[in-house]
């Protein structure tokens, strides 16, 4: 009888602890930082690009999925903007694990072994149909200067990001 109960409850235990991250491997995500900046993350099969609203910094990483819910971010490159990190900062590999998913939100724990750094962040997956490619598409912002900047907005949270 004990063996029968174990066989019945084993599959239930393994399902309760596991999470399915396949819908998080690609997409557009928003992270609201403790410094009140909004980070926009665009994740594709092999790249992750990040934009920071407060500074305009854009960076890109190579991404390697090591399991269903863990991935490495490698080879960070600054695409645009001023990088606040010192040039000799060795942040080549950022280890990430998705630990919790609820609706459109997921929790990621990121570690950087060279600095004994660990941070937990909540990312929100955005629906691309609700994004504007140019903030001037919104009538209220149509006056913005087209020659110097293009502006992007995220849904109702207007996050203006200057770009060349």
Number of C-alpha atoms within 10 A of each C-alpha: 6 7 7 8 9 10 11 11 10 10 10 10 10 10 10 8 7 12 14 12 16 9 8 20 18 16 16 21 22 19 18 16 13 8 7 10 14 22 21 23 24 18 20 15 12 13 15 22 20 21 22 22 20 15 15 18 20 22 18 21 21 18 22 16 15 12 9 15 19 18 18 18 21 18 12 17 14 14 14 15 16 11 15 8 9 7 7 6 9 11 15 14 18 20 18 21 19 22 15 16 17 8 7 12 17 18 16 20 16 20 18 16 12 12 10 7 10 13 10 14 15 18 23 20 20 19 13 13 7 11 15 17 13 16 22 18 13 11 8 9 12 12 9 13 11 10 7 10 12 17 22 20 19 20 15 9 8 14 19 18 22 19 14 9
